[in-house]
Amino acid sequence: VSIIVSSSALPTRSLNSFPTHSERSNKLTSLSWASSFPSINISINSFRLPPAPSLNKLNMVILGVRESAKCVRADLGPFVQAAWTRRSRGEAAKQPNRKSWKQRTDMYMRPFLLNVFFSKKFIHAKVMHRGTSKVISVATTNAKDLRNSLASLTDHNACRIIGKLIAERSKEADVYAMSYEPRKGERIEGKLGIVLDTIKENGIIFV
């Protein structure tokens, strides 16, 4: 770009000569706003753009990128699949005590838990709140009122009485739904099944 400024447009005035007020007013009325600026002649030379790459070269570059991507996928295939899993074996080994999603949310979804203990001499059952570890209701055949009145503290009749007492005392505490988690290898049958069925028959829902 070349800029040419003409010297004729520049004002030439000596320092000793100052215009009067009348001369200023006449010059201001005679001159326009555009004529007060010097004339500048600007010429723009043609710019040369870099040559565009040919289609053959572009196709070769694209094919090379695709081949390299395929090689990377083939090399990192098992690692990428392992990253898709929710929790890898390495993370589980680093944090073995980390609780699962069910363990962290189960005490809010099923807050009341039933625990039944069968001894050779008596039967004990209680309902506990998981969040606060507060005991809601308790029933046992080893209590004074049941120990002297029942013929056996561990038979099927004692199981029905324990289930009925647990259901009634839970309702008094405004608990109408509870859950039972069987232990490893435990089957819900026999005396345990009688206790759970009696609790259901007395208006308690198991979730």
Secondary structure as GFF3:
##gff-version 3
##sequence-region A 1 207
A	DSSP	beta_strand	2	5	.	.	.	ID=ss1
A	DSSP	three_ten_helix	7	9	.	.	.	ID=ss2
A	DSSP	alpha_helix	21	30	.	.	.	ID=ss3
A	DSSP	three_ten_helix	34	36	.	.	.	ID=ss4
A	DSSP	beta_strand	40	43	.	.	.	ID=ss5
A	DSSP	alpha_helix	55	75	.	.	.	ID=ss6
A	DSSP	alpha_helix	77	84	.	.	.	ID=ss7
A	DSSP	alpha_helix	89	94	.	.	.	ID=ss8
A	DSSP	alpha_helix	101	109	.	.	.	ID=ss9
A	DSSP	beta_strand	112	118	.	.	.	ID=ss10
A	DSSP	beta_strand	123	129	.	.	.	ID=ss11
A	DSSP	beta_strand	135	140	.	.	.	ID=ss12
A	DSSP	alpha_helix	144	147	.	.	.	ID=ss13
A	DSSP	alpha_helix	156	172	.	.	.	ID=ss14
A	DSSP	beta_strand	177	178	.	.	.	ID=ss15
A	DSSP	alpha_helix	190	201	.	.	.	ID=ss16
A	DSSP	beta_strand	205	206	.	.	.	ID=ss17
###
